[in-house]
Amino acid sequence: MPSNNQKLSARCPVRTTLELVGGKWKLLIIQQLGNESFRLSEIRKSIPDISEKMLIQELKYLLQNHMVERINFGEVPPRVNYRLTEKGKLAFPLIQAIQQFGLAYHDAM
């Protein structure tokens, strides 16, 4: 069981994790990308309640933090795909743990 009296610092691993993947959408985007690459419209269709503006904002954040990469095919009309980097794939065990927690929580209800 984690200690409650740990001093939090700017380099605290929990803080780092929450900054990188916290919020309503980032883990869902990572989960939907999985080991594939998708166009923006395909990601948006797989998460129906996210707005395009929010999806673009979250992808931009994930790009800046090297969790997702943008693949530009250099075509006209422009075609761009997004896929996880190896750093982004590090979130898979976290997603599995969250899924297990959610199932256990619902079973306990």
Contacts in CASP RR format, 6 or more apart in sequence:
PFRMAT RR
TARGET T0000
AUTHOR 0000-0000-0000
METHOD contacts of the structure
MODEL  1
MPSNNQKLSARCPVRTTLELVGGKWKLLIIQQLGNESFRLSEIRKSIPDI
SEKMLIQELKYLLQNHMVERINFGEVPPRVNYRLTEKGKLAFPLIQAIQQ
FGLAYHDAM
6 12 0 8 1.000
8 14 0 8 1.000
8 15 0 8 1.000
9 15 0 8 1.000
17 94 0 8 1.000
20 26 0 8 1.000
20 65 0 8 1.000
20 67 0 8 1.000
20 91 0 8 1.000
21 27 0 8 1.000
21 30 0 8 1.000
21 67 0 8 1.000
21 91 0 8 1.000
21 94 0 8 1.000
25 47 0 8 1.000
25 50 0 8 1.000
25 54 0 8 1.000
25 55 0 8 1.000
25 58 0 8 1.000
26 58 0 8 1.000
26 61 0 8 1.000
26 62 0 8 1.000
27 91 0 8 1.000
27 94 0 8 1.000
27 95 0 8 1.000
27 98 0 8 1.000
28 47 0 8 1.000
28 50 0 8 1.000
29 43 0 8 1.000
29 47 0 8 1.000
29 55 0 8 1.000
29 58 0 8 1.000
29 59 0 8 1.000
29 62 0 8 1.000
29 68 0 8 1.000
30 62 0 8 1.000
30 67 0 8 1.000
30 68 0 8 1.000
30 84 0 8 1.000
30 88 0 8 1.000
30 91 0 8 1.000
30 92 0 8 1.000
30 95 0 8 1.000
31 95 0 8 1.000
32 38 0 8 1.000
32 43 0 8 1.000
32 46 0 8 1.000
32 47 0 8 1.000
33 43 0 8 1.000
33 68 0 8 1.000
33 82 0 8 1.000
33 83 0 8 1.000
33 84 0 8 1.000
34 84 0 8 1.000
34 89 0 8 1.000
34 92 0 8 1.000
35 84 0 8 1.000
35 89 0 8 1.000
36 83 0 8 1.000
37 71 0 8 1.000
37 81 0 8 1.000
37 82 0 8 1.000
37 83 0 8 1.000
38 46 0 8 1.000
38 81 0 8 1.000
38 82 0 8 1.000
38 83 0 8 1.000
39 79 0 8 1.000
39 80 0 8 1.000
39 81 0 8 1.000
39 82 0 8 1.000
40 52 0 8 1.000
40 55 0 8 1.000
40 56 0 8 1.000
40 59 0 8 1.000
40 80 0 8 1.000
40 82 0 8 1.000
43 55 0 8 1.000
43 59 0 8 1.000
43 82 0 8 1.000
44 50 0 8 1.000
44 52 0 8 1.000
44 55 0 8 1.000
47 55 0 8 1.000
50 58 0 8 1.000
59 68 0 8 1.000
59 70 0 8 1.000
59 82 0 8 1.000
62 68 0 8 1.000
62 88 0 8 1.000
63 69 0 8 1.000
63 70 0 8 1.000
65 87 0 8 1.000
66 85 0 8 1.000
66 87 0 8 1.000
66 88 0 8 1.000
67 84 0 8 1.000
67 85 0 8 1.000
67 87 0 8 1.000
67 88 0 8 1.000
67 91 0 8 1.000
68 82 0 8 1.000
68 83 0 8 1.000
68 84 0 8 1.000
68 85 0 8 1.000
68 88 0 8 1.000
69 82 0 8 1.000
69 83 0 8 1.000
69 84 0 8 1.000
69 85 0 8 1.000
70 80 0 8 1.000
70 81 0 8 1.000
70 82 0 8 1.000
71 80 0 8 1.000
71 81 0 8 1.000
71 82 0 8 1.000
71 83 0 8 1.000
72 78 0 8 1.000
72 79 0 8 1.000
72 80 0 8 1.000
73 79 0 8 1.000
73 80 0 8 1.000
73 81 0 8 1.000
END
